[in-house]
């Protein structure tokens, strides 16, 4: 039954619309940013990049593969085989007067990854992303050669037909970024690669894309509770929107323009003083397309590209140039974005997403109490704190989805974040991605900060108040635990910070920040080592100060104060 479902049609006539042409002057700008390609910590020279032949399941039908039996993290294997270097690989081949190098590369890739065999045909989202990489590379190829290539078009069809045949399953079982990405690929490839299935591709993709753009909330936040996946999903809609404009198909215009305007505001507000961002939720270095070889953790270029599209500024960067090379001018003149972050302080509550941010010239505070669903962590009321460019408290990040179950569970856990642990995670993890028994969360603004609460299924409750004054941030926690263990509060410091416990209630950070702990209940301070990962598959140690209490009912105040 499964085998029959994914059989390729025996006869299919192709046509390819050349409404999109690549503008080669783009390469003059991009070449300084994209001669190397980094994948999960390994750097390759794009001109010499070769295929990845380490698939131990290459002779096994994809539906007979249990990815749990893969010896390493399959996420890394899939990332390599997204082939997101292909557009630039093709440009470099053309510079060598050898456009057929793309065809040869794809033939070698398919030799070791035949249709429906091996790990690279297991995940429908990975197939969709790879189809977009091939699609963009083919636009470069066909623009230069002026002629179509039957082999590339057939390989594209194999990818997009598989996506089409399996997207119904995705909609029932993974209605999140997986579904959006698959629908985006269906629209992109289906719009230009004309076959007898094109109408079905477009009809299904447009219906899904219309339905799920509601995942982007009115306050600029995204339902999957992850900054990384917020970018990922925007990129999917962004390519669809740009192509639809060229086609005169305005089915998403109003919703998309509203989404990028609000998302841009959210991103700008939560940006730290040094141009970095809080890493709440899962962060796996994944993107829908690669515009340069800059590190994926460089979020700034992406945010600037949204600001450019939204009409907020006219500064071009490498990401904007990459998009305009394919789609022409992406500047949306009709949008007017308010001047919402040109002066400090910024003091914003994003009520739908349940995020709060305060920043002035000296202090940055971010608090997260998002719904614990999709790619969230069990991190209700966790904070990130900086004084100027110095990061004090930071998120745990994401190490690996599949390599080590215990580490995956730790990085998502309540204890791994800057919040209170009452005896169990705020939500119960099932598998690597799902949560059940989620805690109820709230967040609101107060006169000089934020206040929120986390209510567990068993009635345990954590209330946190953040108060901000000049050179000082106060974190006040009220805890009532119904668990059999005593509660604790964890503060995890950036790996660059040096932390000393001076006495029973005082901690010194880098000789210029004092942390004072006040509570009428008995407690002790412990200095421990904890783990963080700001780049997928990279793990480092950092200092963790844990406040351990001897009562299940606690009131505690922690003051972080900058000293001269």
C-alpha positions in Angstrom: 0.0 0.0 0.0 2.7 2.5 1.0 4.9 1.4 -1.9 2.1 2.0 -4.4 1.3 5.4 -3.0 4.7 6.7 -3.8 5.2 5.2 -7.3 6.2 7.8 -9.8 3.9 8.3 -12.7 5.2 6.5 -15.8 4.4 9.3 -18.2 4.7 12.9 -17.3 5.2 15.9 -19.7 7.2 18.8 -18.4 7.4 22.5 -19.1 9.2 25.1 -17.2 8.2 28.7 -17.1 11.1 31.2 -17.3 9.3 34.0 -15.6 12.1 34.2 -13.1 15.6 35.0 -14.3 18.7 35.3 -12.2 20.6 38.6 -12.1 24.3 37.8 -12.3 25.5 41.2 -11.1 24.4 40.0 -7.7 27.5 37.8 -7.5 29.8 40.8 -7.4 28.3 41.6 -4.0 27.8 38.1 -2.7 31.2 36.5 -3.6 32.9 37.9 -0.5 30.2 36.2 1.7 29.8 32.8 0.1 33.0 31.1 -0.9 32.8 28.7 2.0 29.9 26.7 3.4 29.5 25.7 7.0 27.3 22.7 7.9 26.9 21.9 11.6 30.5 22.9 12.5 32.3 21.6 9.3 33.4 24.1 6.7 33.6 23.2 3.0 34.9 25.2 0.0 31.9 25.5 -2.2 33.7 25.0 -5.5 35.1 21.7 -4.3 32.1 20.4 -2.3 31.3 16.8 -2.9 28.4 14.5 -2.2 27.8 12.9 1.2 28.0 9.1 0.8 27.7 7.9 4.3 24.1 6.7 4.2 24.1 3.2 5.7 20.5 2.8 4.6 20.9 3.7 0.9 19.6 0.4 -0.3 16.6 0.4 2.1 13.1 1.7 1.1 12.5 4.8 3.2 9.3 3.4 4.7 11.3 0.5 6.1 13.9 2.7 7.9 13.7 3.4 11.6 15.7 6.6 12.0 16.3 5.7 15.7 18.7 3.1 14.4 20.9 5.7 12.8 24.2 5.9 14.6 24.5 9.7 14.7 22.1 12.6 14.8 20.1 12.3 11.6 19.4 16.0 11.8 23.0 16.7 10.8 22.9 14.2 7.9 19.7 15.8 6.6 21.1 19.3 7.0 24.0 18.4 4.7 21.6 17.0 2.1 19.4 20.0 2.0 22.0 21.1 -0.6 21.5 24.7 0.2 24.8 25.7 -1.3 23.6 24.7 -4.8 22.7 28.2 -6.1 26.1 29.6 -5.3 27.8 26.3 -6.4 26.1 26.9 -9.8 27.2 30.5 -10.0 30.8 29.4 -9.3 30.6 26.7 -11.9 29.4 29.3 -14.5 32.3 31.5 -13.6 34.5 28.5 -14.6 32.4 28.3 -17.9 31.1 24.9 -16.7 27.4 25.1 -16.0 27.0 21.4 -16.5 28.9 20.9 -13.3 25.5 21.3 -11.6 24.0 18.5 -13.6 27.0 16.2 -12.9 26.7 17.0 -9.2 23.0 16.2 -9.1 23.6 12.9 -11.0 26.2 11.8 -8.5 23.9 12.8 -5.6 21.0 10.7 -7.1 23.2 7.7 -7.7 23.6 7.3 -4.0 20.1 8.6 -3.1 17.8 6.9 -5.6 14.1 7.9 -5.4 12.4 6.5 -2.2 15.6 4.8 -0.9 17.7 5.8 2.0 17.5 8.4 4.8 17.2 11.4 2.4 13.7 10.2 1.4 12.4 9.7 4.9 11.4 13.3 5.9 9.0 15.1 3.7 10.2 18.5 4.9 13.8 17.6 4.0 12.7 16.6 0.5 10.8 19.9 0.2 13.8 22.0 1.3 16.1 20.2 -1.0 13.6 20.7 -3.9 13.8 24.5 -3.2 17.6 24.4 -3.3 17.5 22.6 -6.7 14.8 24.9 -7.9 16.9 28.0 -7.2 20.0 26.5 -8.7 18.1 25.6 -11.8 16.9 29.2 -12.2 20.6 30.2 -12.2 21.5 27.4 -14.7 18.6 28.1 -17.1 19.2 31.9 -17.1 22.8 31.4 -18.1 22.4 28.5 -20.6 19.1 29.7 -22.1 18.0 26.1 -22.4 16.2 23.7 -20.2 17.6 20.4 -18.8 15.4 17.4 -18.8 17.4 15.6 -16.1 17.1 18.4 -13.6 13.4 18.8 -14.3 12.7 15.1 -13.7 14.7 15.2 -10.4 12.7 18.2 -9.3 9.5 16.4 -10.2 10.5 13.4 -8.2 11.0 15.6 -5.2 7.9 17.6 -5.5 5.7 14.7 -6.3 6.9 12.9 -3.2 6.0 16.0 -1.2 2.6 16.1 -2.7 1.9 12.5 -2.0 2.8 12.7 1.7 1.6 16.2 2.6 -1.8 14.9 3.7 0.0 12.8 6.4 2.0 15.9 7.5 -1.2 17.9 7.8 -2.7 15.3 10.2 0.4 14.6 12.2 2.8 17.6 12.0 0.7 20.7 11.3 3.5 23.1 12.0 6.6 24.3 10.2 6.8 20.9 8.4 3.5 21.5 6.8 4.2 25.1 5.9 7.6 24.2 4.3 6.1 21.4 2.3 3.3 23.6 1.0 5.8 26.4 0.2 7.8 24.0 -1.9 4.7 22.8 -3.7 3.8 26.3 -4.6 7.3 27.4 -5.7 8.1 24.4 -7.8 4.6 23.7 -8.9 4.2 27.3 -10.2 7.1 27.0 -12.7 7.5 23.3 -13.4 4.4 22.6 -15.4 3.0 19.1 -15.4 -0.5 17.5 -15.3 -0.3 17.7 -11.5 0.5 21.4 -11.3 -3.1 22.5 -10.6 -3.4 20.0 -7.8 0.0 21.1 -6.4 -1.1 24.8 -6.3 -4.6 24.2 -5.1 -3.4 22.2 -2.1 -0.4 24.5 -1.3 -2.4 27.7 -1.4 -5.1 26.4 0.8 -2.6 25.3 3.4 -0.5 28.5 3.2 -3.7 30.5 3.7 -4.8 28.5 6.7 -1.5 28.4 8.6 -0.3 31.9 8.2 -2.5 32.4 11.3 0.5 30.8 13.2 2.0 34.3 13.1 0.1 36.2 15.8 -1.0 39.8 15.7 1.7 40.9 18.1 4.5 39.6 15.8 5.2 36.4 17.7 5.0 32.8 16.3 3.0 29.9 17.7 5.9 27.4 17.9 7.5 29.2 20.8 11.0 29.3 19.2 12.9 32.2 17.7 14.7 30.0 15.3 11.5 28.4 13.9 10.0 31.8 13.7 12.6 32.8 11.1 12.4 29.4 9.4 8.6 29.8 8.8 8.9 33.4 7.7 11.5 32.3 5.1 9.0 29.8 3.7 6.3 32.4 3.3 8.7 35.0 2.1 9.8 33.0 -1.0 6.1 32.2 -1.8 5.2 35.8 -1.5 8.0 37.0 -3.8 7.2 34.5 -6.5 3.4 35.1 -6.2 4.1 38.8 -6.8 5.9 38.0 -10.0 3.1 35.8 -11.1 0.4 38.4 -10.2 -1.1 36.0 -7.7 -2.0 38.0 -4.7 -3.5 35.3 -2.6 -1.3 36.1 0.5 -0.4 39.7 0.0 -2.4 41.4 2.9 -1.6 38.6 5.4 2.1 38.5 4.5 2.6 42.2 4.7 1.0 42.4 8.1 3.1 39.4 9.3 6.5 40.9 8.3 5.6 44.3 9.7 4.6 42.8 13.1 7.4 40.3 13.2 10.0 43.0 12.4 8.8 45.0 15.3 9.0 42.0 17.6 12.6 41.1 16.4 13.8 44.7 16.8 12.4 45.0 20.3 14.0 41.8 21.6 17.4 42.5 20.0 20.2 42.8 22.6 22.6 45.7 22.7 25.3 43.8 20.7 22.9 42.8 17.9 22.3 39.2 19.2 19.0 37.7 20.2 17.5 35.5 23.0 17.5 31.9 22.0 14.3 30.7 23.5 12.9 27.4 22.4 14.6 25.0 20.0 17.4 26.4 17.9 18.9 23.8 15.4 20.6 26.1 12.8 17.9 25.3 10.3 16.8 27.7 7.6 14.6 27.3 4.5 17.3 28.8 2.2 20.9 30.0 2.7 21.7 33.5 1.5 25.4 33.6 2.5 28.0 31.7 4.4 27.6 33.9 7.5 26.9 31.8 10.6 23.2 30.8 10.9 23.2 32.3 14.4 23.7 35.7 12.6 20.0 36.8 12.9 20.7 40.4 12.2 20.8 40.2 8.4 17.5 38.4 8.3 15.8 41.0 10.5 17.3 43.8 8.3 15.9 42.1 5.2 12.4 42.2 6.8 12.9 45.9 7.6 13.9 46.6 4.1 10.8 44.8 2.7 8.6 46.6 5.1 9.8 50.0 4.0 11.5 50.8 7.3 15.0 51.4 5.8 16.7 51.3 2.4 20.0 49.6 3.4 20.8 46.5 1.4 22.7 43.6 2.8 23.8 40.2 1.4 20.4 38.6 2.2 18.5 41.3 0.4 20.8 41.1 -2.6 20.4 37.3 -2.7 16.6 37.6 -2.9 16.6 40.5 -5.4 18.9 38.5 -7.7 16.0 36.0 -8.1 12.9 38.1 -7.6 13.8 41.7 -8.5 13.0 44.6 -6.2 11.6 43.2 -2.9 11.0 46.7 -1.4 7.3 47.1 -0.5 6.6 50.8 -0.9 3.0 50.6 0.3 4.0 49.7 3.9 4.6 52.3 6.6 6.3 51.0 9.7 6.0 53.2 12.8 9.2 54.5 14.4 8.9 52.1 17.3 12.4 51.5 18.6 14.5 54.6 17.8 14.6 55.8 21.4 15.1 54.1 24.8 13.7 52.8 26.9 11.8 50.0 25.1 9.3 48.5 27.4 7.1 46.0 25.6 4.7 43.2 26.4 3.8 40.8 23.6 0.6 39.5 25.1 -0.3 36.8 22.6 3.2 35.2 22.7 3.7 36.0 26.4 7.1 37.6 26.0 8.3 40.8 27.7 11.3 42.9 27.0 12.8 46.0 28.7 16.0 47.7 27.4 17.6 51.0 27.9 21.2 52.1 27.4 22.4 49.9 30.3 20.0 47.1 31.0 18.4 44.4 28.9 15.8 42.0 30.3 13.8 39.4 28.3 11.2 37.2 30.0 9.5 34.3 28.4 6.3 32.6 29.5 5.1 31.2 26.2 2.8 28.3 25.6 4.8 25.1 26.0 3.9 23.5 22.6 5.7 22.5 19.4 9.4 23.6 19.8 9.1 25.3 23.2 11.2 24.4 26.2 9.8 23.9 29.7 11.1 27.4 30.5 8.2 29.4 31.9 9.2 32.7 33.4 12.8 32.2 32.4 14.8 35.5 31.9 17.8 36.6 30.0 19.8 39.6 31.4 22.5 41.8 30.1 24.2 45.0 31.3 25.3 46.9 28.2 27.1 44.5 25.9 27.8 42.1 28.8 25.5 39.0 28.8 24.8 37.9 32.3 22.0 35.3 32.2 21.4 33.4 29.0 19.3 30.6 27.7 20.5 27.0 27.5 20.1 26.8 23.7 19.8 23.5 21.9 22.5 20.8 21.6 21.1 17.9 19.6 17.7 16.4 18.9 18.8 12.8 18.5 22.3 12.1 19.6 21.8 11.8 23.4 18.3 11.4 24.9 19.4 12.5 28.3 21.0 15.7 27.0 18.0 16.4 24.8 15.8 16.1 27.9 18.2 18.3 29.9 18.4 21.2 27.4 14.6 21.3 27.3 14.1 21.0 31.0 13.0 23.6 33.5 16.3 23.2 35.5 18.3 24.2 32.4 16.7 27.7 32.3 16.8 30.8 34.5 13.6 30.1 36.4 12.3 28.1 39.4 12.2 24.3 39.5 9.4 23.1 41.8 10.1 19.4 41.6 9.3 18.5 38.0 9.4 20.0 34.6 6.6 22.5 34.0 5.4 20.2 31.2 6.0 16.6 30.5 8.2 15.7 27.5 7.1 12.9 25.2 9.7 11.8 22.6 12.0 14.5 21.4 9.5 17.2 20.5 6.1 16.8 22.1 4.8 18.2 25.4 1.8 17.0 27.4 0.3 18.2 30.8 1.4 21.7 30.0 1.4 24.2 32.8 -0.9 27.2 32.5 1.1 30.5 32.0 0.4 34.2 32.2 2.4 37.4 31.7 1.5 41.0 32.1 3.1 44.4 32.5 3.6 46.1 35.8 4.6 49.7 36.5 8.3 49.0 36.4 8.6 45.5 34.9 6.6 42.3 34.4 4.6 39.8 36.4 3.6 36.3 35.4 2.8 32.9 36.8 3.2 29.2 36.0 0.5 26.9 37.4 1.2 23.2 37.2 -1.4 20.5 36.7 -1.0 19.4 40.4 -1.7 22.9 41.6 1.9 23.9 42.2 2.4 27.6 41.5 5.3 29.9 40.6 4.8 33.7 40.5 7.6 35.9 39.3 7.9 39.7 39.4 10.6 41.6 37.5 11.3 45.2 38.7 13.7 47.4 36.9 15.5 50.4 38.3 18.6 52.3 37.4 21.6 49.9 37.2 19.4 47.3 39.0 17.1 44.4 38.2 15.1 42.7 40.9 13.6 39.2 40.5 11.0 38.3 43.1 9.6 34.8 43.2 6.7 33.3 45.2 6.5 29.5 45.1 4.0 27.0 46.4 5.1 23.5 45.5 3.0 20.4 45.9 5.9 18.1 44.9 7.8 15.9 47.4 11.1 17.7 46.8 12.0 21.2 47.9 12.0 23.9 45.2 15.1 25.7 43.8 15.8 28.7 41.6 18.5 28.4 38.9 20.5 31.2 37.4 22.8 30.2 34.5 25.5 32.6 33.5 27.0 33.3 30.1 30.2 31.2 29.6 32.3 34.3 29.6 31.2 35.3 33.1 33.3 34.6 36.2 31.2 33.9 39.3 32.1 33.9 43.0 29.9 33.1 46.0 31.1 35.6 48.6 28.9 34.6 51.5 25.5 33.0 52.2 23.5 35.5 50.2 26.0 37.4 48.0 27.5 36.5 44.6 30.0 38.5 42.6 30.0 38.4 38.8 33.1 39.7 37.0 33.9 42.1 39.8 31.3 44.6 38.6 27.9 43.0 39.3 26.5 41.9 42.6 23.8 39.3 43.0 22.0 39.6 46.4 19.6 36.9 47.6 16.9 37.7 50.3 14.4 35.3 51.8 12.9 34.7 55.2 12.9 30.9 54.4 16.0 28.9 54.9 18.1 28.4 51.8 21.7 27.7 50.6 23.6 28.9 47.5 25.4 26.3 45.4 27.8 27.0 42.6 27.6 24.3 39.9 28.5 23.7 36.3 25.8 23.6 33.7 25.7 23.1 30.0 24.7 25.4 27.1 24.7 25.2 23.3 24.5 28.3 21.2 25.2 26.5 18.0 23.7 23.0 17.2 26.1 20.2 18.1 28.4 22.5 20.0 28.3 22.2 23.8 30.1 24.3 26.5 30.1 24.5 30.3 29.1 27.6 32.2 28.5 28.7 35.8 25.2 27.9 37.5 24.2 29.4 40.8 21.4 27.4 42.4 19.3 28.6 45.3 18.0 25.6 47.2 15.2 26.0 49.8 14.1 24.0 52.8 10.4 24.7 52.5 7.7 24.1 49.9 6.4 27.6 50.3 8.9 30.3 49.4 9.3 34.0 48.9 12.6 35.1 47.5 14.1 38.3 46.1 17.2 38.3 44.0 18.8 41.7 43.0 21.3 42.1 40.2 23.1 45.4 40.7 25.8 47.0 38.6 28.6 48.5 40.7 31.4 50.9 39.8 
